[in-house]
Amino acid sequence: MADVQVSRTVLDRTVPAPRAGCPDVAAAPAGAALRPRGLQDLRRAGRGRARPAALHYPADDLLVVSGLPGSGKSTLMRRCVSARLVDSQLVREEYAARLPAWLPYAVYRPLVRIAHYRRLRRAVLAGGPLAVHDCGAVPYVRQWLVRMAERQGRRVHLVLLDASAEEARDGQRARGQAVSAYAFARHREAARRLRRRLAGTGSPPAGCASAVVLDRAGARALREIVFLAS
């Protein structure tokens, strides 16, 4: 993936301005909390550069966590987010626990999707901070979230977990839920389009107030994702 333009990193702590040509994240102290603005590519962190330990968003805003199946979206959300979660993986697990183990997921997938979108709609209408699992293969869901948030006077933020296909496949095997080759190809194409758009515009997707790009190491370094009053 081509490097995307990195906007000024805004931290909860005051830090010296970075030297010309140095990514802003290089000046971040260890354990700093990042308040994302614009497009911020944190995959360059590491190699002596501190990785943010927290992402802080305005109260009542919406966060969309996107990436390939198996990239670690659900793990990141459950571990770090201190707000309401709407995660299709949780819905799938609830159905799997109630249905016979021999029943293929493909049979009840439509029920899982309907239940997920119903929960998503209720959660958005209820207001308050919200984190949403986004498979990325259905872009109109993110577009709908942007429209709804605008009507409510809220903003949408994006976190993209940029895992390779091999890393995502490893993640699927670890959770024992492999995605079909056809479905995975659709997800990969959707992720490729999103990465290309970010790289081409140097800004978040239309309607998003911020976008943070993380590799798996950056995701592991995060300890919290919180929504705070401005």
N, C-alpha and C positions, 0 to 999 in steps of 0.2 A: 504494500500500500504506500502511495506517495505521502510524504510528510504533509500534514495539514498545518495551516497557519495558526499560531498560538497567540491568543489575545492576552492582555495584561492579567496576571494572576492576582486575585484579591484574597488576602489572608486575614485571619482574625488577629494576627500579630503584625506589628509594624516592622518591616524589614528594609534594609537598604535597597535602593534600585539596582537591578542587575547591570553588569557591564554590557556594552553593545555586543550583540551577537550571542548572548547567553540566554537560554530559555529561562523564563521567570521562575519556574519551579526549582531551578538550581539554587535560588536564594532562600528557599523556604526552610525554616528551621525544622528539625525532626519533631514529629508529632503535631505539626501545624494543622489548623483547620482551614480548609479552603472554601471560600464563598464563590462558587462558579459564576462567571460572566462571559458571554460570548462563547467562542469555541476554544477549548483548552485540551491539548493533546498531552497527556501525562505518560505516554509510553516512553518518553525520553528520560524519565526519572530513573534513579538507580545509578550505579557506577559512581558512587560518592555523592550523588544528589539525593536529598531527602524526598521521600514520598509522603504526600499528605496522609494523615491518619484519620481525617474526618472530612466530610462534605456537609456544609451548612447551607440550608435553603430557607427562603422566607416562609413564615407561617402561612398555612392554607394553600400553598402552591402544590402542584402535581409533579411527580417525578416518574418518568418512563425509563425502565431499565431494559435495554435491548441487547441482542447478541444471538449467536447461533445456539441451537439446542445443545446442551452439554457444556456451554461456556462458563456456567457458574452463576447465572442470574438469580435463580431461586436461593442458592446458598448465600449469596451476597445480601439479598434482601432480608432473609430470615436472621442473618447474623448481625446486620448493621442498622437496619431501618427501625427507627423508633416512631412509627406512624402506622396507620392502617395499611394493610397489604391486600392487593388483589392479584392473585397469582394463579394462573391456569393449572400449574403443577399441583397446587394444593387441592384444587377441585378434582383433578384426575386421581390423586391419592385417595380422596374421600370416596369416589365411586369405586375404585379398585378394592377398597376395604369392605364395601357392601356387596359386591358382585362376586360370583364364583371365580376362582383363580384361573380356571381354564378358559374363561371368556376372553377372546382377543380384544385389545384396546380399540382396534379399528371398528368394532361393532358398536361400542358406546361412545366413541369420539364425538359424534354430533351432540349427544346429551351433555358432555363435558363442556363443549364450546358454548352451547346455549346457556348453561348454568353460569359459566364464566362471564359472559357478556351481560347477563342479568345482574350479577353481583357488581360488575363494573359500573353499570348505569346507576344502580342504587347508591353506590359509594360516591360517585361523582356528584349526584344530586344532593347527597347528604352534606356536602361541603367538608371543609377541614383538610389537613394535610393527607396526602395519599401517594403511595408508591405502586406502580403498575408494571407487571411482567409483560413484556412485549416480545413476541416471537420474531417480529420484523417482516414476516411474510405477508402480513395483511396491513399495508400502509394506511388504509382508510381508517383504521381504528385510532392510530395516532392523530390523524387529521380531525377525527371526531372529537377526541380529547381536547385538542387545541381550540376548536370552536366552542365547546362547552365551557372551557376554562375562561375564554374571553368574555362570554356572556355573564359569567359569575365574577368578573373582575380579578381573576387569578391568572397565573402564568404556568406554563409547562416547561420542564427541564428534562434533558436527556442524558443518560449515562449509557455509553456503548462499550460493552466488553468485547474487545477485539481479539478473540481467540482464533487460532488457526483451525483448519478442518480437522487436523490430527488431534489437537487438544480437545476439540469439541467431541470427537468420537470417543476419546478416552473418558471424557466426562459422562457420556451416555452409558458406556460400559460400566463405569463405577456405580451408577445409580440403577443399572439393570434395565434400562428403558431405551432401546435403540430406535432411532428414527429411520423410516424406510429411505432407500436411496433416492426415490422420487421426491419425497418431502424434504429431505436434506438438501437436495439440489436446489429446490425452490428457496429454502432459507439462505443458502450460500449466495444465490443470485440477488436476493433482497439485501443481504448484508453488503455485497459488492457494490450495489447501486448507492446505498447509503454512504459507504466509505468514499466512493468516487464523488458524490455530491459534496461531502464535507471538504474533501481535498480541493475540489474545484472552486468552491465559493469562499472557503476560509471562514465560514460562519455557521451557526447552528441551522438545522432544518427550519423551513418556514413555520413561523408561529411559536418556535421554541425560544425561551429567554436565554438558555445556555445549553451547551453540550460538552460533556467530559468524555474523552476517549481513554480507556484503561486497558492495559494488558493484564494477564492473569496475576503477575507479580504485584502490580498496582492494586488490583482488587483485594489480594490477600493482605496488603498493608493497611487497608482501611479498617478502622475499628468502629466507626459510627457514621450514620447518615441521619441527620436530624433537621427538623423544621423549627426555626426560631423566629420570634418576633423581631422585626427590623429595629 
